[in-house]
């Protein structure tokens, strides 16, 4: 699912069985609602705050209703 949320810009939510990954603060997205996503596929462009000169992705990983530590899941 792709949605636009004030203060988070674009948000992409991807369902992986019982897991959900959430990517927010995107200025542009390359995927559409319902599209099947592949590993290492580019999802979009992270927004840059021009006032603070900061580019930051907000990433969450959920198992059901439990928020997980995403650092344990990211490839090194």
Buried (B, 14 or more C-beta within 10 A) or exposed (E): BBEEEEEBBBBBBBEEEEEBBBBBBBEEBEBEEEEEEEEEEEBBBBBEEEEEEEEEEBBBBBEEEEEBEEEEEEEE
